[in-house]
Amino acid sequence: MSAAILLLIVLALLALRQSIIVILLVATAYIHMVYGDGEILYLIDDLWTSINREVLLAIPMFVLAGSIMTRGSIAERLIDVMRALTQWLPGGLAVATILSCAVFAALSGSSPVTLLAVGAILYPALLEAGYDRKFALGALTSGGTLGVVIPPSIPMILYGIVTEKSISDLFLAGIIPGILLTIALGGYSLWRNRHMPN
């Protein structure tokens, strides 16, 4: 019966064109009051204890570092280094794209910042070099998402806080999958663009 009431509340809020934040807050408060201890004060206390952690300070710092790297010349220099390392390969610019995304994600910890910083420079370069538009977009978006796996990762920090797992263990667990994903994406880029000139 209480689930039906919750559904009606959510539908009423949707009919009133409320934002998703309001709907989630109301649903959370309702679930806490019905299935929890029944006191709204406990909800505020639980909310405070969950956000009162020093490790959450890492998130705005990663975003700030990514923003500084994006506006400065760090992204351009990183891309120049990766292009120099892979210029002898056929389709080396595609591999440089994946490597640049991986290294920038490891520095910034954020996938959107990585995508913006590297994509703004390499997307026009890929198109100018004759790469397919769909491949260029795919390489940048898939390479940009490496920031979720490669430590330090903002989603890993949030996951560790919510599940109360060790964030350093999560970071260690992300190293090998991050390297394997980078190798797989780089290998596919190399194979797909093997006909491209150096």
C-alpha positions as CSV (number, residue, x, y, z in Angstrom):
1,M,0.0,0.0,0.0
2,S,2.8,2.4,0.9
3,A,4.5,1.7,-2.5
4,A,1.3,2.7,-4.3
5,I,1.1,5.9,-2.3
6,L,4.7,6.7,-3.2
7,L,3.9,6.0,-6.9
8,L,0.9,8.4,-6.7
9,I,3.1,11.1,-5.1
10,V,5.7,10.8,-7.8
11,L,3.0,10.9,-10.5
12,A,1.5,14.0,-8.9
13,L,4.8,15.7,-8.8
14,L,5.4,14.8,-12.4
15,A,2.0,16.2,-13.4
16,L,2.9,19.4,-11.5
17,R,6.1,19.6,-13.7
18,Q,8.5,19.5,-10.7
19,S,12.2,19.0,-11.3
20,I,13.8,15.6,-10.8
21,I,15.6,16.9,-7.8
22,V,12.4,17.7,-6.0
23,I,10.9,14.3,-6.9
24,L,13.9,12.5,-5.6
25,L,14.0,14.5,-2.4
26,V,10.3,13.9,-1.7
27,A,10.6,10.2,-2.6
28,T,13.7,9.8,-0.3
29,A,11.9,11.6,2.6
30,Y,8.8,9.4,2.1
31,I,10.8,6.2,2.0
32,H,12.8,7.2,5.1
33,M,9.7,8.1,7.0
34,V,7.7,5.0,6.1
35,Y,10.5,2.3,6.0
36,G,13.0,4.0,8.3
37,D,12.7,5.4,11.8
38,G,9.9,7.7,11.0
39,E,11.7,10.9,12.0
40,I,12.7,13.5,9.5
41,L,15.4,14.6,11.9
42,Y,17.2,11.3,11.3
43,L,17.1,12.0,7.6
44,I,19.0,15.2,8.1
45,D,21.4,13.6,10.5
46,D,22.1,10.7,8.0
47,L,22.6,13.3,5.2
48,W,25.1,15.3,7.3
49,T,27.1,12.2,8.3
50,S,27.3,11.0,4.7
51,I,28.6,14.3,3.3
52,N,30.9,15.2,6.3
53,R,33.9,13.4,4.9
54,E,37.3,14.8,4.1
55,V,37.7,12.7,1.0
56,L,34.9,14.6,-0.7
57,L,37.3,17.6,-0.9
58,A,39.1,15.6,-3.7
59,I,36.2,16.1,-6.1
60,P,36.3,19.9,-6.4
61,M,40.1,19.8,-6.5
62,F,40.1,17.3,-9.4
63,V,37.6,19.5,-11.3
64,L,39.7,22.6,-10.5
65,A,42.9,20.8,-11.7
66,G,41.1,19.7,-14.9
67,S,39.8,23.2,-15.5
68,I,43.3,24.7,-15.0
69,M,44.8,22.1,-17.4
70,T,42.1,22.8,-20.0
71,R,42.6,26.5,-20.0
72,G,46.3,26.4,-19.8
73,S,48.7,24.7,-22.3
74,I,49.0,21.4,-20.4
75,A,46.5,19.7,-22.6
76,E,48.3,20.9,-25.8
77,R,51.7,19.8,-24.5
78,L,50.4,16.4,-23.5
79,I,48.8,15.9,-26.9
80,D,52.1,16.9,-28.6
81,V,54.0,14.4,-26.6
82,M,51.6,11.6,-27.5
83,R,51.6,12.6,-31.1
84,A,55.4,12.5,-31.1
85,L,55.4,9.0,-29.5
86,T,52.9,7.6,-32.1
87,Q,53.7,9.5,-35.3
88,W,55.7,6.5,-36.8
89,L,52.6,4.3,-36.7
90,P,50.1,4.2,-39.5
91,G,47.0,5.8,-38.0
92,G,49.2,7.1,-35.1
93,L,47.0,10.2,-34.5
94,A,44.1,7.9,-33.5
95,V,46.4,6.0,-31.1
96,A,47.6,9.4,-29.8
97,T,44.0,10.4,-29.2
98,I,43.4,7.3,-27.0
99,L,46.7,7.8,-25.1
100,S,46.1,11.5,-24.6
101,C,42.6,10.7,-23.2
102,A,44.0,8.1,-20.9
103,V,46.8,10.2,-19.5
104,F,44.6,13.3,-19.2
105,A,42.0,11.3,-17.4
106,A,44.6,10.0,-15.0
107,L,45.6,13.6,-14.2
108,S,42.2,15.2,-13.9
109,G,40.0,12.3,-12.6
110,S,37.1,13.5,-14.7
111,S,35.7,12.1,-17.9
112,P,33.8,15.3,-19.1
113,V,36.9,17.5,-18.5
114,T,39.0,15.0,-20.4
115,L,36.6,14.9,-23.3
116,L,36.5,18.7,-23.5
117,A,40.2,19.3,-23.1
118,V,41.4,16.6,-25.5
119,G,38.4,16.7,-27.9
120,A,38.7,20.5,-28.5
121,I,42.2,20.0,-29.9
122,L,42.2,16.5,-31.4
123,Y,38.7,16.4,-33.1
124,P,39.6,19.1,-35.7
125,A,43.1,17.5,-36.1
126,L,41.6,14.1,-36.7
127,L,39.2,15.5,-39.3
128,E,41.9,17.5,-41.0
129,A,44.2,14.4,-41.2
130,G,41.4,12.5,-43.1
131,Y,39.9,10.3,-40.4
132,D,36.3,9.4,-40.6
133,R,34.0,11.7,-38.6
134,K,32.2,8.9,-36.9
135,F,35.5,7.3,-35.9
136,A,36.9,10.6,-34.6
137,L,33.8,11.1,-32.4
138,G,33.8,7.5,-31.2
139,A,37.5,7.6,-30.4
140,L,37.2,10.8,-28.4
141,T,34.0,9.7,-26.5
142,S,35.3,6.2,-25.7
143,G,38.7,7.6,-24.8
144,G,37.1,10.3,-22.7
145,T,35.3,7.7,-20.6
146,L,38.5,6.1,-19.5
147,G,38.4,8.7,-16.7
148,V,35.8,6.5,-14.9
149,V,38.2,3.6,-14.7
150,I,41.7,5.0,-14.5
151,P,42.5,6.3,-11.0
152,P,42.1,8.8,-9.6
153,S,38.5,8.8,-10.6
154,I,35.6,10.9,-9.2
155,P,33.0,8.1,-9.6
156,M,35.3,5.8,-7.7
157,I,35.5,8.2,-4.9
158,L,31.7,8.6,-4.8
159,Y,31.3,4.8,-5.0
160,G,33.7,4.3,-2.1
161,I,31.9,6.8,0.0
162,V,28.4,5.3,-0.6
163,T,29.5,1.7,-0.2
164,E,32.0,2.5,2.6
165,K,34.8,0.7,0.7
166,S,38.5,1.7,0.8
167,I,39.1,4.3,-1.9
168,S,42.7,3.4,-2.2
169,D,41.7,-0.2,-2.9
170,L,39.3,1.0,-5.5
171,F,42.1,3.0,-7.1
172,L,44.4,0.0,-7.1
173,A,41.6,-2.1,-8.6
174,G,41.2,0.3,-11.5
175,I,44.8,0.4,-12.7
176,I,44.8,-2.9,-14.7
177,P,41.3,-2.5,-16.2
178,G,42.3,1.0,-17.2
179,I,45.5,-0.1,-18.9
180,L,43.7,-3.0,-20.6
181,L,41.0,-0.7,-21.9
182,T,43.6,1.8,-23.2
183,I,45.4,-1.0,-25.0
184,A,42.2,-2.4,-26.5
185,L,41.0,1.0,-27.7
186,G,44.5,1.8,-29.0
187,G,44.8,-1.5,-30.8
188,Y,41.4,-1.1,-32.4
189,S,42.3,2.4,-33.5
190,L,45.5,1.1,-35.0
191,W,43.8,-1.8,-36.8
192,R,40.9,0.4,-38.0
193,N,43.2,3.0,-39.4
194,R,46.1,0.9,-40.7
195,H,45.7,2.3,-44.1
196,M,46.2,5.9,-43.0
197,P,49.5,7.6,-43.7
198,N,52.0,8.2,-40.8
